[in-house]
Amino acid sequence: MGRTAVAVGNTGSAFVNAINANFLQLYRGYVKNAEDYGFLTTASATVNTAALNAILLGGSCTVFIKAGTYELNDTILIYSNTTILCEQGVIFKKVAEFVPVLLNAAALNGAGATKDENIIIEGLEIDCNNQGSGTPTIWGARSSISMLNVKRVILRNY
């Protein structure tokens, strides 16, 4: 497979998308493409939630998500040594009442438990879609992204 070409002087989203396509092609064996696992803009919220949780299960992975709006109806768990790279224009859209949208897995283990570490999320937008917060997965975790018992979290272009 060839690389995606970018016209000289081209900037903006076309340029970023070409870089992301080349990145994915170069690191195909290392980076998981969420689309390959059924995480699709056309899939139901239930399918997307199950697919993304399955991709991230156990951590130690890098996941690439193509631009688009993805419906979710439950919390996504993130484990240690996980990177989520979102192409410009990725939106996670809540379609049910639940919180948080993203939660590190160690948060479920309580205070003093083993911590998650090295979590990177880049380029994500979350649309709460006028959905209320519902009952939190854990007490106090009422935000869109909750990170508890975690070392080294990086959120870029959020």
C-alpha positions as CSV (number, residue, x, y, z in Angstrom):
1,M,0.0,0.0,0.0
2,G,1.2,3.5,-0.8
3,R,1.4,6.6,1.2
4,T,-1.2,9.3,1.1
5,A,0.1,12.4,-0.8
6,V,-0.3,15.9,0.4
7,A,-0.2,18.8,-2.1
8,V,2.5,21.4,-1.5
9,G,1.1,24.2,0.6
10,N,-1.8,22.2,1.8
11,T,-2.6,22.8,5.5
12,G,-5.5,22.2,7.8
13,S,-7.6,19.1,8.2
14,A,-6.5,17.5,4.8
15,F,-2.9,17.7,5.9
16,V,-3.6,16.3,9.4
17,N,-5.7,13.5,7.9
18,A,-2.9,12.6,5.4
19,I,-0.4,12.4,8.2
20,N,-2.7,10.2,10.2
21,A,-3.3,7.9,7.2
22,N,0.5,7.6,6.7
23,F,1.0,7.0,10.4
24,L,-1.6,4.2,10.4
25,Q,-0.1,2.6,7.3
26,L,3.4,2.7,8.7
27,Y,2.5,1.3,12.1
28,R,-0.3,-1.0,11.0
29,G,1.2,-3.9,13.0
30,Y,1.5,-1.8,16.1
31,V,-1.5,0.4,16.0
32,K,-5.0,-1.0,16.3
33,N,-7.5,0.7,13.8
34,A,-10.7,0.9,15.8
35,E,-12.7,0.5,12.5
36,D,-11.2,-3.0,12.1
37,Y,-12.9,-4.0,15.4
38,G,-16.4,-2.7,14.6
39,F,-16.1,0.7,16.1
40,L,-18.0,2.6,13.4
41,T,-19.9,5.8,12.9
42,T,-22.8,3.7,11.5
43,A,-22.8,1.2,14.4
44,S,-25.2,1.4,17.3
45,A,-24.1,2.8,20.7
46,T,-24.2,-0.7,22.2
47,V,-22.0,-2.1,19.4
48,N,-19.5,0.8,19.6
49,T,-19.3,0.6,23.4
50,A,-18.6,-3.1,23.4
51,A,-16.1,-2.8,20.5
52,L,-14.1,0.0,22.1
53,N,-14.0,-1.7,25.5
54,A,-12.8,-4.9,23.7
55,I,-10.1,-3.1,21.8
56,L,-8.8,-1.4,25.0
57,L,-9.1,-4.5,27.3
58,G,-5.9,-5.1,29.2
59,G,-4.2,-2.0,27.8
60,S,-0.6,-1.8,26.4
61,C,-1.9,-0.7,23.0
62,T,-2.3,2.3,20.7
63,V,-5.7,2.8,19.0
64,F,-6.4,5.0,16.0
65,I,-9.9,6.3,15.5
66,K,-11.0,7.9,12.2
67,A,-12.9,11.2,12.1
68,G,-16.6,10.9,12.7
69,T,-19.3,10.8,15.4
70,Y,-19.5,7.6,17.5
71,E,-22.4,6.9,19.7
72,L,-21.8,5.4,23.2
73,N,-24.2,4.3,25.8
74,D,-21.9,3.3,28.7
75,T,-18.4,4.0,30.2
76,I,-15.3,3.1,28.3
77,L,-12.5,1.7,30.5
78,I,-8.9,2.6,29.8
79,Y,-5.9,0.5,31.1
80,S,-2.2,1.2,31.6
81,N,0.1,2.0,28.7
82,T,-2.8,3.0,26.4
83,T,-2.8,5.7,23.7
84,I,-6.0,6.7,21.9
85,L,-5.1,8.8,18.8
86,C,-8.1,10.5,17.2
87,E,-8.1,12.0,13.8
88,Q,-9.3,15.5,13.7
89,G,-13.1,15.5,14.0
90,V,-13.6,12.5,16.3
91,I,-16.6,12.9,18.6
92,F,-17.9,10.5,21.2
93,K,-21.6,11.2,21.6
94,K,-23.6,10.1,24.7
95,V,-27.0,8.6,23.8
96,A,-27.9,7.5,27.3
97,E,-27.4,8.7,30.9
98,F,-24.2,7.4,32.3
99,V,-20.9,8.8,33.7
100,P,-18.1,9.0,33.1
101,V,-17.6,8.5,29.4
102,L,-13.9,7.5,29.9
103,L,-12.6,6.0,33.1
104,N,-9.3,4.4,33.9
105,A,-9.8,0.8,34.9
106,A,-7.8,1.0,38.2
107,A,-10.4,3.6,39.5
108,L,-12.7,0.6,40.0
109,N,-10.3,-1.0,42.5
110,G,-10.6,1.7,45.2
111,A,-8.1,3.9,47.0
112,G,-4.7,2.3,47.6
113,A,-5.1,-0.2,44.8
114,T,-2.6,-0.7,42.0
115,K,-2.5,2.4,39.8
116,D,-2.9,2.7,36.0
117,E,-0.1,4.6,34.3
118,N,0.8,6.1,30.9
119,I,-2.5,7.0,29.4
120,I,-2.6,9.3,26.4
121,I,-5.8,10.6,24.7
122,E,-5.3,12.9,21.7
123,G,-7.8,14.8,19.6
124,L,-11.0,13.7,21.2
125,E,-14.3,15.7,21.6
126,I,-17.1,14.5,23.8
127,D,-20.7,15.5,23.1
128,C,-22.9,15.0,26.1
129,N,-26.0,15.4,23.9
130,N,-28.0,16.9,26.7
131,Q,-27.9,13.6,28.5
132,G,-27.9,13.8,32.3
133,S,-25.2,12.3,34.3
134,G,-27.1,9.2,35.6
135,T,-25.6,7.1,38.4
136,P,-21.8,7.3,38.4
137,T,-19.8,4.2,37.9
138,I,-17.9,5.1,41.1
139,W,-18.8,7.7,43.7
140,G,-17.6,11.2,42.7
141,A,-16.8,10.3,39.0
142,R,-19.3,12.7,37.5
143,S,-17.2,14.2,34.7
144,S,-16.8,13.2,31.0
145,I,-13.3,11.9,31.7
146,S,-12.4,10.6,35.2
147,M,-8.9,9.5,36.0
148,L,-8.4,8.1,39.6
149,N,-5.5,6.0,40.9
150,V,-3.5,6.9,37.8
151,K,0.1,8.2,37.1
152,R,0.9,10.2,33.9
153,V,-2.2,11.1,32.0
154,I,-1.9,13.3,28.9
155,L,-4.9,14.8,27.2
156,R,-4.0,16.7,24.0
157,N,-6.4,18.8,21.8
158,Y,-9.3,17.8,24.0
